[in-house]
Amino acid sequence: MGTNTKQKILQTGAEIIHLKGYNATGLQEILSAANVPKGSFYNHFKSKEDFGLQVVDLFTEFIDQIYKDILGDSNREPLEKLELVLDQFMELFESKDYTCGCPLGNLAQEMGDLSPVFQEKLSHAIDTMVDHYTSMLAEAQTAGEISKDLNAKEAADFIVASWHGALIRMKVSRSLEPLRNHKQFIFDYILKS
């Protein structure tokens, strides 16, 4: 029961934080939505900050799994994997009516310069995203799909940073157009051999 309660609190809290942000989300709101008593929270988390850091881990695991599932598909070409990652995230954001954005990007904007522990954890999470893109680009270089002159790590860092900027534009335009533009620019200019 304890682990299930903890997961219920984390899942519920993650959904609310993704929608409203960390600071705008109160513990009572999370506990009411999860239908668990306040004492249950402190059985599993030392503080709201501890809870928030575990929510970052939950978001990181979710996003990481999407990358791993696609990267592990040996039936796809490397650039096809990159395109599939971008398309899957676009489908996810479209299904959420262009709201929410990337939970890690949102938290980085909100908490990245306010809390050193959040900054460190979020930096590591975003670095993990960059590492996945670096792997896809290095694989594409080995397969001869893109130039070996491209610095895969720098290009991957640009892709992630550009993606987060495109997500901000997506939220205010309530449209996939910024994400489509991001994808087209990456394939037509950055990765052009």
C-alpha positions in Angstrom: 0.0 0.0 0.0 2.8 2.4 0.9 4.5 2.3 -2.5 1.1 2.6 -4.3 0.3 5.7 -2.2 3.6 7.2 -2.9 3.2 6.6 -6.7 -0.4 7.9 -6.6 0.9 11.2 -4.9 3.8 11.5 -7.4 1.6 10.8 -10.5 -1.2 13.1 -9.4 1.3 15.9 -8.3 3.3 15.5 -11.6 0.1 16.1 -13.6 -0.9 19.2 -11.7 2.7 20.6 -11.7 2.9 20.0 -15.4 -0.2 22.0 -15.9 0.2 24.7 -13.3 3.8 24.8 -12.3 5.6 23.9 -9.1 5.0 27.1 -7.1 1.4 27.4 -8.0 0.7 23.8 -6.9 -0.2 23.3 -3.2 0.3 20.1 -1.3 -3.4 20.1 -0.2 -4.4 20.3 -3.9 -2.3 17.3 -4.7 -3.5 15.3 -1.7 -7.1 16.1 -2.4 -6.8 15.1 -6.1 -4.9 11.9 -5.1 -7.5 11.3 -2.4 -4.9 10.6 0.3 -4.6 12.1 3.8 -1.9 14.7 4.6 0.0 12.3 6.9 0.6 10.0 3.9 2.6 12.8 2.2 5.1 13.1 5.0 5.4 9.3 5.3 7.0 9.4 1.8 8.5 12.8 1.4 10.6 15.0 3.7 9.3 18.2 2.2 7.6 19.8 -0.8 11.1 20.2 -2.2 11.9 16.5 -1.8 8.6 15.7 -3.5 9.4 18.2 -6.3 12.8 16.6 -6.9 11.1 13.1 -7.1 8.6 14.6 -9.6 11.6 15.7 -11.7 12.9 12.0 -11.6 9.4 10.8 -12.6 9.3 13.2 -15.6 12.9 12.2 -16.5 12.1 8.5 -16.5 9.0 9.1 -18.6 10.9 11.1 -21.3 13.9 8.8 -21.1 11.8 5.8 -21.9 10.4 7.4 -25.0 14.0 8.0 -26.3 15.1 4.5 -25.3 12.2 2.8 -27.0 13.0 4.6 -30.3 16.8 4.3 -30.0 16.5 0.6 -29.4 14.6 0.0 -32.6 17.2 -1.6 -34.9 14.7 -1.7 -37.8 14.8 2.1 -38.2 17.5 4.3 -39.7 19.1 6.8 -37.4 17.5 9.9 -38.9 14.2 8.1 -39.0 14.6 7.6 -35.2 15.2 11.3 -34.7 12.1 12.2 -36.8 10.0 9.7 -34.9 11.1 11.2 -31.5 10.1 14.7 -32.7 6.8 13.3 -34.2 5.9 11.4 -31.0 6.4 14.5 -28.9 4.4 16.6 -31.3 1.5 14.1 -31.1 1.7 14.2 -27.3 1.5 18.0 -27.2 -1.3 18.1 -29.8 -3.3 15.6 -27.6 -2.9 18.1 -24.7 -4.3 20.9 -26.9 -0.8 22.6 -27.1 -0.7 23.2 -23.3 1.8 22.1 -20.7 5.0 22.0 -22.8 8.0 19.9 -21.6 7.7 19.3 -17.9 11.5 19.5 -17.5 11.7 22.7 -19.6 8.9 24.2 -17.6 10.5 23.4 -14.3 13.9 24.6 -15.5 12.4 28.0 -16.4 10.5 28.2 -13.0 13.0 26.7 -10.6 16.4 26.6 -12.4 17.7 29.8 -10.9 15.8 29.7 -7.6 17.0 26.4 -6.1 20.5 24.9 -6.5 19.2 21.4 -5.9 16.5 21.8 -8.6 19.1 23.4 -10.9 21.4 20.4 -10.5 18.7 17.8 -11.0 17.2 19.6 -14.0 20.5 20.2 -15.6 21.3 16.5 -15.4 17.8 15.7 -16.8 18.3 18.0 -19.8 21.8 16.8 -20.3 20.3 13.3 -20.6 18.0 14.5 -23.4 21.1 16.0 -25.1 22.9 12.7 -24.7 20.1 10.8 -26.5 20.2 13.2 -29.5 24.0 13.0 -29.5 23.7 9.2 -29.8 21.2 9.5 -32.6 23.4 12.0 -34.5 26.5 9.9 -34.0 24.7 6.8 -35.3 23.5 8.9 -38.3 27.2 9.9 -38.9 28.3 6.3 -38.7 25.6 5.3 -41.2 26.7 8.1 -43.6 23.3 9.9 -43.3 24.9 13.1 -42.1 28.4 14.7 -42.3 31.1 13.5 -40.0 32.2 17.2 -39.7 29.1 18.0 -37.7 29.8 18.2 -33.9 27.1 15.8 -32.8 27.2 17.0 -29.1 26.9 20.7 -30.1 24.1 19.9 -32.6 22.3 17.9 -30.0 22.5 20.7 -27.5 21.1 23.1 -30.1 18.3 20.7 -31.0 17.2 20.5 -27.3 17.5 24.3 -26.7 15.6 25.1 -29.9 13.0 22.5 -29.0 12.3 24.2 -25.7 12.1 27.6 -27.4 9.6 26.1 -29.9 7.5 24.7 -27.1 7.2 28.2 -25.6 6.0 29.5 -29.0 3.6 26.5 -29.3 2.0 27.3 -26.0 1.3 31.0 -26.9 0.3 30.3 -30.5 -1.7 27.1 -29.5 -0.3 25.5 -32.6 2.1 22.8 -33.7 3.6 25.2 -36.3 6.7 26.2 -34.1 7.5 22.5 -33.6 7.1 21.7 -37.3 9.3 24.7 -38.1 11.9 23.4 -35.6 11.9 19.9 -37.1 12.1 21.3 -40.7 15.0 23.6 -39.9 16.9 20.8 -38.2 16.5 18.4 -41.1 16.8 21.0 -43.9 19.8 23.0 -42.5 21.5 21.6 -39.4 21.7 18.0 -40.6 22.0 18.7 -44.4 25.1 16.8 -45.6 
